[in-house]
Every structure is written in structure tokens, then in C-alpha cells.
Amino acid sequence: MLPAVDHPVWVRLVTGKKPVQSGKATFNMLIHSNQMSYERDQSPENVKDLITKSHSFLTKYESLFTNEIAKIFE
């Protein structure tokens, strides 16, 4: 189960301060998209939106990204 959206690592993940690599293109696209969006708009509202979207995506496909999730929250 994923940590709640208020876990501090989510901010580091969506802002690019928590680097995570994967062999899965969809995961890498999510990370890259978040970083590009954050570069354009560093507002707290955008960060919150990116965290919510990332959390929803990883919750939905948690079984596909178990290794990546483990790396994020280690």
C-alpha cells in the first residue's frame, strides 16, 4: 500500500529531488512529465496536483510498479 499523499517523499518525487529510474517507460514518462510540469510551475498548487495524480496512478497500477515504489519509499 502506498503512503498517503501527505508523505514528504511525494514532494521530492514530483520535484525531481528523489531520482528514480525504471525499465518501464510508463513510469519514466510519469516522472519526466512531473519534472517538466514542476519546472514550468513551482507553485504549491501545482505540486499538490502532481502528487495527487502520481498517487492515483501508482495506486491504480501498484501491482505493476512494486519495484519502483519500493525504491521511492526506501
C-alpha positions in Angstrom: 0.0 0.0 0.0 1.3 3.4 -0.9 1.9 6.1 1.7 -0.6 8.9 1.9 -0.3 11.9 -0.3 1.0 14.0 2.6 4.1 11.7 3.0 7.1 14.0 2.5 8.7 11.9 -0.2 6.0 12.7 -2.7 7.2 16.3 -2.9 10.7 15.1 -3.5 9.5 12.7 -6.2 7.4 15.2 -8.2 10.0 17.9 -8.0 12.8 15.7 -9.2 14.8 15.7 -5.9 14.2 12.0 -5.5 15.6 10.4 -8.6 14.1 7.0 -9.5 14.9 5.1 -12.7 12.8 2.2 -14.1 12.9 -0.1 -17.0 9.3 0.7 -17.6 8.6 3.5 -20.0 5.3 4.5 -18.5 6.8 5.0 -15.1 9.7 7.1 -16.5 7.2 9.1 -18.5 5.2 9.9 -15.3 8.4 11.0 -13.5 9.6 13.1 -16.5 6.2 14.7 -17.0 6.1 15.7 -13.3 9.5 17.2 -13.5 8.7 19.2 -16.6 5.5 20.5 -15.1 7.3 21.5 -11.9 9.9 23.4 -13.9 7.1 25.4 -15.6 5.1 26.0 -12.4 6.6 25.6 -9.0 3.5 26.7 -7.1 2.3 24.7 -4.1 -1.0 24.1 -6.0 0.8 22.5 -8.9 3.0 20.4 -6.6 -0.2 19.2 -4.8 -1.8 18.4 -8.2 1.2 16.4 -9.3 1.3 14.5 -6.1 -2.4 13.7 -6.4 -2.1 12.5 -10.0 1.0 10.4 -9.2 -0.5 8.9 -6.2 -3.7 8.0 -8.1 -1.7 6.5 -11.0 0.6 4.4 -8.7 -2.4 3.3 -6.6 -4.2 2.1 -9.8 -1.1 0.2 -11.1 0.6 -0.6 -7.9 1.0 -4.3 -8.8 2.9 -3.3 -11.9 5.3 -0.9 -10.2 6.2 -2.7 -7.0 10.0 -2.4 -7.5 9.7 1.3 -8.4 7.5 2.0 -5.4 9.9 0.2 -3.1 12.8 2.4 -4.4 10.8 5.6 -3.9 9.9 4.8 -0.2 13.1 3.1 0.9 
